[in-house]
């Protein structure tokens, strides 16, 4: 087996030391019949590696163990069970049959708007279908923490918004917040990323999009806390300037933080391989910098 002094490893912000690798080798040796899942759970318990809700970081730990195995630093037992993944062959959302009569009235006559969080409700398929059919990027199943919203007016859906966990590393955003790497690792969960925003194509109401964004900013922290047990302090999104100007975000007081690098999270070349996006952000809490920079949460 390869030595452990010649290389340094990091995984999801955690530095893996020589003593860590020795401990993992001893753990594997002490449980010769254990599965990869069992070893991962035992390591999480030994290291106190838990999610904010108290659950073990089992999947993250398994990814780290696999990385070390592929690097020749440990030898994992053979895979004993291949779990069926229903997401791998998920059917695309079905088209929705809706009234597409144009809505062109003024915002004040369209009121009141109803915001419905539809994740894990009977209206989630409606949200998925509308995104798949009418958003230029289509529907994409979120991973991690996420919420989905339908916005209704006069009994008809007029908009859809999707929010998810924020990307771990965005240079312009990290510089704007001013947090350390350790604070970012601990507190990234307090950011929400607007992955999709769709005004349905037959809806033509001036100022509707910026109004919806302002209403969302006022409620999303409470909704997130109700579902995931923690607040949200900062919102972010990407805008492709080759397609959009981001006018509705700017009208809702979102700030331009900078640009993406265009390389993506798995880039190994250091060269752009996708379109460069504008990074926009919105502070939900007035003390967001102080709260996000704390490293003891």
N, C-alpha and C positions, 0 to 999 in steps of 0.2 A: 504494500500500500504506500502511496506517496507520503512524503514527510509533510509536516504542518507548518514549518517555519518559513518556507520559501514563498508563500502566497498569503495575501490578506483578502478576506471575503466580507462582503456586506450584503444584506438582504432586507428589503423594505425598511431601510434606515437603520438597521441593527448591525453593528460590527460583530463579526464572528471571530473570536480569538482562538489562539492555539489551545488554551485550556477548555474552551467551549467544545472544540472538536474532540479533544481527548475525553471529555465527559460523555459526548454522544457515542463515541466508540465503546466506552465502558457500559453505557446504557444498553446498546445493542447486544453486547456480549453477555450481559446479565439476564437478558430475556431472549434466548435463542429461538423460541417458537413464536414470538410476538409478531403480529402483522404491522405493516407500516402505519396504519391508523392508530394502533395501540401504542406504538413507540412515539408517535407524534403527540398523543394525548399525555403520555407520561412525561415527555419533555416539557410540554406547556405547563403542566402542574409543577414540575421541578423549578422552572424558571419564572413561574408566576405570570406566564404570557397569556393575558386575557383581554377580551374586548371590553369597551366601556360598560356594556350591559352584564359583564361577569362571565360570559361564555368563553370557553377556551379558543384561542386563535389556531384552531386545528388545521384549517386549510392553508393558512400562511406558513405554519410550521412545516407542513408536508412539502410545500414548495421549496423551503429552505433545505430540508433534508434531501430532496431530489437534486437540488443544485450541488450540494456537497458530494452526493453519490456520483454524479456525472463528472465532477472535478477529481474524482479518485481519492477523496479524503475520508470517506466512509463507504461501507458496503451495506446497502439496504437489503432486507429479505425480498424474495421474489413477490411480485404482485399476486395476492391471493384471491382477489375478487375485483372484477371490473363492474362498477356501478353503472346502471343504465342512466343515461343523461337525457331527459326528455327535451332539454333545450337544444340539443344538437340537431334534432330533426323536427323542430317546432314548425308547424304550419304557419304560413303568413296570415295575418289577420284578414278576415273576410271583408269585402266592400259593404258599406252601410247604405241602406235605402232611406234617404231623408228628403224633406222638403227643401228644395234648392231655390225657392223663390228669392230673388234678390232682396237684401235688407240694406236700405240706403238712407234711412232716417237719421236725424240728429241724435247725438249721444244722450242728451237729456230726455228725449222721448223714448229711447230704447230702455231706459232704466225702469225697474231696478235690475241689476245683474246679480246672478246667483253663482257663487263659486262652490263647486262640488269636488271634493277629494275622492277619487274613484278607485284608487288602488285597493284590491281585494273586495270590490263591490260588484254588483251585477252590471254596472255601467262601464266596467273596465274594458270589455270587448268593444264597446262603442268608441271609446277613446283610442284604442289600438287600431281599429279599422279606419277611423278618420285620419290618423297620422300616416298610416300606410298608404292611403289613397290620395291624400292631398298635400302632404309635406314633401318637399323636393328630396329630402334624405330618406323618406319612408319611415317605417316603424323599426325601432331597435329595442330589444328587451333590455331594460336597465339591469345592472348588477349592483350589489351593495345597497345602501340606504337610498330610497327614492320615493317620490310622491308623484301622482298624476292628477291633473285637474281638468275638468270640463267647466267652461263658463257658459251659462244659460241666460237667455233673454227672451221673454214672452213665450216660454215653453219650447224654445229651439236652441240647440247648441250653436254658439258663435265663435268659440275659440277653445284651444287645447294648450296646456303647458305641462312640460315634464321637467322634474328637478331630480338631481342625483348627487351622490358624493362627489366632491371636487377632486380634480387631478392633483396628484401629490406635489408635482414640481412645475410651477409656472413662474419663470424668472421675473417678469414684469409685475405680476401680482405679489410675489414674495418680497420684492423690493419696496412696493407700495405699502404693504403691511409693516415691513421692517422686523419680522420675527426671525429668531434663530432657527437653525435646522432642528434642534431638539424641540423647540416650541411648536414648529410646524408639524413634526411627527406626532406630538401629543394632541394638537388642537385642530388638525385638518378637518376633523369631523364637525367643527362648528361652521364650516363653509358649505353652501349649497350651490350647485352648478346647474344653470338653466340649459338643458340639453336640447329642448325643442320648444318652439313657440309658433303656434299656427293660428292665424285668423282665417276662418273658412272662406274659400274663394268667392262665395256669393255675398259675403258681408262687406259692405263698403260704408263704414261709419267713421267720420273724421274724429281723430283723437281717441278712438277706442283702444288701440294697442297700448298707448302710453298710460291710459287710465287703468287698464288691466294690470300692467306691470306695477303701478303704484299701489293698487289694491292688494296684489300678491305680496309685495314687500311688507305690508302692514300685518299680514296674517301668517306668513309661512313659518316663522319661528315657533309660534304657539302650536301650529299643526305638526311640525316636526317633533316638538317635545312630546306631544300627545302620542305619537307613534313610536318614537325612538328614545324618548327619555332625556333628551338634551336640546338646548336651544340652538338657534342659528344666529351668527353675528355678522356674516358677510355673504353677499351673493356675487356670482360671477357668471360670465358667458363669453362665447366667442362669436364674432361676426366676420363673415367672409366679405371683405370690401369689394371683391370682384362681382358679387351678387347684390349686396345690400349696403346701405349707408348707416344702418343702426339708428335711424332717426327716432324711432319710438323709445328706444332705451335712453338716448340722450334727453329726450323730452321728459322722461320720468326721472331725470337727475342721476342716471348712471354715469360713471366717470371712465374715460379712456385711460387705461393703465399702461398700455404699451402693445407690443406685438408678440405673437408666438414665434418660435424659431423655425417652424415648418419642418421639424425633424421627427416628431412623434416620440412616444415614450420608449420604444424599443430600438431606436436608431443606434447603429454601431459605426456609422461612417462620419458623423459630424457635418454632413451636408444636408441641405433641405431636400425633402422627398415628398412634400405635400404643400398645399397652398398656405401662405402665411395669413393668420387671422388677427384681427383686432381683439384685444382682451379688455372687456368692460367689467366694472365692478360697482357694487352698491353696498354701502354700510347700513346694516339693519340696526345696529346698536351704536350709539354715539361714542362709546368707549371701546370700540372694536379693537383698536391697536393694543390697548392695555390688556384686554381680555385674551386676545389671541397670542400675545407675547409671553404670557405667564407659562412657566414650564412645570407647574406643580399640579395641574388639573388631573 
